[in-house]
Amino acid sequence: MHSSTDHLVLLCLVLAVDALFCAAVAVAAGLLARSSGLSIAAAILRGGVAFAGSATLSLAFLSFLQSNI
């Protein structure tokens, strides 16, 4: 049987991994945008949009998983 502390620790770990995944997506999108010739500001903006999009999708997926467990 899982205690509430175990559940909280697992949730924090999953959110940390999710944040790292979203940061990696943002860096990749920014580098790809910069290599395609966009300015630095536009590449940073593209990375920010990619971070926000991947965070939204992954948190929606995690919410879906949480409701089904």
C-alpha positions as CSV (number, residue, x, y, z in Angstrom):
1,M,0.0,0.0,0.0
2,H,1.3,3.4,-1.0
3,S,1.4,6.2,1.5
4,S,0.7,9.8,0.7
5,T,4.3,10.7,1.1
6,D,5.3,8.1,-1.6
7,H,2.7,9.5,-3.9
8,L,4.0,13.1,-3.3
9,V,7.6,12.1,-4.0
10,L,6.6,10.3,-7.1
11,L,4.6,13.2,-8.3
12,C,7.6,15.6,-7.7
13,L,9.9,13.3,-9.6
14,V,7.6,13.0,-12.5
15,L,7.2,16.8,-12.6
16,A,11.0,17.3,-12.5
17,V,11.5,14.9,-15.4
18,D,8.7,16.6,-17.3
19,A,10.4,20.0,-16.8
20,L,13.7,18.6,-18.0
21,F,12.0,17.1,-21.1
22,C,10.3,20.4,-21.9
23,A,13.6,22.3,-21.4
24,A,15.3,19.9,-23.8
25,V,12.5,20.4,-26.4
26,A,12.8,24.2,-26.0
27,V,16.6,24.1,-26.5
28,A,16.3,21.9,-29.6
29,A,13.6,24.2,-31.1
30,G,15.7,27.3,-30.4
31,L,18.8,25.8,-31.9
32,L,16.9,24.6,-35.0
33,A,15.3,28.0,-35.4
34,R,18.7,29.7,-35.1
35,S,20.4,27.4,-37.5
36,S,17.6,28.1,-40.1
37,G,18.6,31.8,-40.0
38,L,16.3,33.4,-37.5
39,S,17.6,36.1,-35.2
40,I,18.6,35.3,-31.7
41,A,15.5,36.9,-30.3
42,A,13.2,35.0,-32.7
43,A,15.0,31.7,-31.9
44,I,14.5,32.3,-28.1
45,L,10.8,33.1,-28.7
46,R,10.5,29.9,-30.8
47,G,12.1,27.9,-27.9
48,G,9.7,29.5,-25.4
49,V,6.7,28.6,-27.5
50,A,8.0,25.0,-27.8
51,F,8.5,24.9,-24.0
52,A,5.0,26.1,-23.4
53,G,3.4,23.7,-25.9
54,S,5.3,20.7,-24.7
55,A,4.5,21.6,-21.1
56,T,0.8,21.9,-21.8
57,L,0.7,18.6,-23.7
58,S,2.7,16.7,-21.1
59,L,0.8,18.0,-18.1
60,A,-2.5,17.3,-19.8
61,F,-1.3,13.7,-20.5
62,L,-0.1,13.4,-16.8
63,S,-3.5,14.7,-15.7
64,F,-5.2,12.1,-17.8
65,L,-3.0,9.3,-16.4
66,Q,-3.7,10.5,-12.8
67,S,-7.4,10.4,-13.3
68,N,-7.2,6.8,-14.7
69,I,-5.1,5.4,-11.9
